[in-house]
Amino acid sequence: MDLSSTYLGLPLAHPLITGASPLVDDLDVVRRLEDAGAAAITMHSLFEEQITAERDATWRHLDLHAEGHAEATTYFPRDDEYRLGPDQYLEQIRRIKAAVAVPVIASLNGATGRGWTDYAAAMQQAGADALELNVYMVATDLQVPGADIEQRIIDAARLVRAAVTIPVAVKLSPFFSSLSHLAGRLDDEGVNGLVLFNRFYQPDIDIEQLDVVPHLRLSDSSELLLRLRWLAILSGRVRAGLACSGGVHTAADAIKAIMAGAHAVQLVSALLHDGPERLATLRLDLERWMIEHEYASVAQMRGSMSLGRCPDPAAFERGNYVKLLQTWRPR
Ligand SMILES: Cc1cc2nc3c(=O)[nH]c(=O)nc-3n(C[C@H](O)[C@H](O)[C@H](O)COP(=O)(O)O)c2cc1C
């Protein structure tokens, strides 16, 4: 049984890898992840705001930047509230690389990508095997058209792509008018991987306290469906490797993601909930299922349910939507 896969040019023993999460902060947990068979480990992000705060602090120190922080910075964690500062982050890459043999993917997370390039290069120097860029932003400006937002993401990816020689993936949100077009443009920029998707942390409203309540809820398998759709649409149509992030909790979830076209399947909530050892069970279940269903390799399974050969994916999607609505009979 050949479970191997290749993602971002990295040979993986199988497609199951860890997604960006705090699991990497403790070296013992990192070793447990490797022992459980994680094929690669993605670090949690270093945030653009940490990098710019450090740079602004240097400027203030040099008395070149009299203004100090704008009000907006008060929305963000204080420097000492981040898990790892920028230098500690680089040190953690070195420590993880020394502790485990599997590929380590570092993560940069920002809205504009300004100031990332130096850190991208430093992450490579610290030993990262690849970089994941998470361009998390909620577009709130009534004057800024979607094309500008997309251009920002492409510019950030281009800058980072040019700053390093290791592979670069971009972690996207699903909320674009034409995700396919954006994916195609990132592909044209030479981005090596697309991670589908970022998860938005949607705050609720406490109607008694009149307060905004942030939620960090772990995912469940229902979140996979959105990923399956877009993996299936993009599979075979971009050169970039595809990673599924969101809603993978069982071997069946991972199998669906691979059939839809994923080269790598990222796990976070399942591991935070059940512990790193969950990965070993998932890998075994994956192998068992493939034997039972007479698959010889992951490669044979990958993309088998994609829309890659469908002449008109948009018509396919709309056709199914219309058909489905017609099946509903009021009671
Ligand atoms: C506690 C926690 C911390 C996370 N930190 C990051 C992060 O630093 N950078 C990032 O790109 N994604 C981060 N994520 C998002 C995950 O990488 C992943 O995309 C998301 O949880 C969906 O995958 P899942 O369904 O397997 O949990 C975090 C998620 C959780 C639950």
Ligand as a Chemical Component Dictionary entry (heavy atoms), coordinates in Angstrom:
data_LIG
# 
_chem_comp.id                   LIG 
_chem_comp.type                 NON-POLYMER 
_chem_comp.pdbx_formal_charge   0 
_chem_comp.three_letter_code    LIG 
# 
loop_
_chem_comp_atom.comp_id 
_chem_comp_atom.atom_id 
_chem_comp_atom.alt_atom_id 
_chem_comp_atom.type_symbol 
_chem_comp_atom.charge 
_chem_comp_atom.model_Cartn_x 
_chem_comp_atom.model_Cartn_y 
_chem_comp_atom.model_Cartn_z 
_chem_comp_atom.pdbx_ordinal 
LIG C1  C1  C 0 -6.405  27.327 18.602 1  
LIG C2  C2  C 0 -6.184  27.521 17.132 2  
LIG C3  C3  C 0 -5.094  28.269 16.695 3  
LIG C4  C4  C 0 -4.878  28.481 15.327 4  
LIG N1  N1  N 0 -3.814  29.238 14.914 5  
LIG C5  C5  C 0 -3.620  29.443 13.599 6  
LIG C6  C6  C 0 -2.521  30.221 13.151 7  
LIG O1  O1  O 0 -1.711  30.701 13.932 8  
LIG N2  N2  N 0 -2.400  30.425 11.821 9  
LIG C7  C7  C 0 -3.270  29.895 10.906 10 
LIG O2  O2  O 0 -3.089  30.091 9.703  11 
LIG N3  N3  N 0 -4.314  29.152 11.312 12 
LIG C8  C8  C 0 -4.504  28.921 12.618 13 
LIG N4  N4  N 0 -5.573  28.169 13.017 14 
LIG C9  C9  C 0 -6.496  27.619 12.003 15 
LIG C10 C10 C 0 -6.143  26.167 11.672 16 
LIG O3  O3  O 0 -4.849  26.060 11.103 17 
LIG C11 C11 C 0 -7.140  25.527 10.701 18 
LIG O4  O4  O 0 -7.120  26.222 9.476  19 
LIG C12 C12 C 0 -8.577  25.539 11.218 20 
LIG O5  O5  O 0 -8.627  25.216 12.594 21 
LIG C13 C13 C 0 -9.432  24.535 10.449 22 
LIG O6  O6  O 0 -8.923  23.230 10.573 23 
LIG P1  P1  P 0 -9.574  22.156 11.585 24 
LIG O7  O7  O 0 -10.982 21.974 11.195 25 
LIG O8  O8  O 0 -8.738  20.909 11.401 26 
LIG O9  O9  O 0 -9.450  22.713 12.959 27 
LIG C14 C14 C 0 -5.783  27.923 14.383 28 
LIG C15 C15 C 0 -6.863  27.164 14.828 29 
LIG C16 C16 C 0 -7.062  26.940 16.177 30 
LIG C17 C17 C 0 -8.241  26.103 16.615 31 
# 
loop_
_chem_comp_bond.comp_id 
_chem_comp_bond.atom_id_1 
_chem_comp_bond.atom_id_2 
_chem_comp_bond.value_order 
_chem_comp_bond.pdbx_ordinal 
LIG C1  C2  SING 1  
LIG C2  C3  SING 2  
LIG C2  C16 DOUB 3  
LIG C3  C4  DOUB 4  
LIG C4  N1  SING 5  
LIG C4  C14 SING 6  
LIG N1  C5  DOUB 7  
LIG C5  C6  SING 8  
LIG C5  C8  SING 9  
LIG C6  O1  DOUB 10 
LIG C6  N2  SING 11 
LIG N2  C7  SING 12 
LIG C7  O2  DOUB 13 
LIG C7  N3  SING 14 
LIG N3  C8  DOUB 15 
LIG C8  N4  SING 16 
LIG N4  C9  SING 17 
LIG N4  C14 SING 18 
LIG C9  C10 SING 19 
LIG C10 O3  SING 20 
LIG C10 C11 SING 21 
LIG C11 O4  SING 22 
LIG C11 C12 SING 23 
LIG C12 O5  SING 24 
LIG C12 C13 SING 25 
LIG C13 O6  SING 26 
LIG O6  P1  SING 27 
LIG P1  O7  DOUB 28 
LIG P1  O8  SING 29 
LIG P1  O9  SING 30 
LIG C14 C15 DOUB 31 
LIG C15 C16 SING 32 
LIG C16 C17 SING 33 
# 
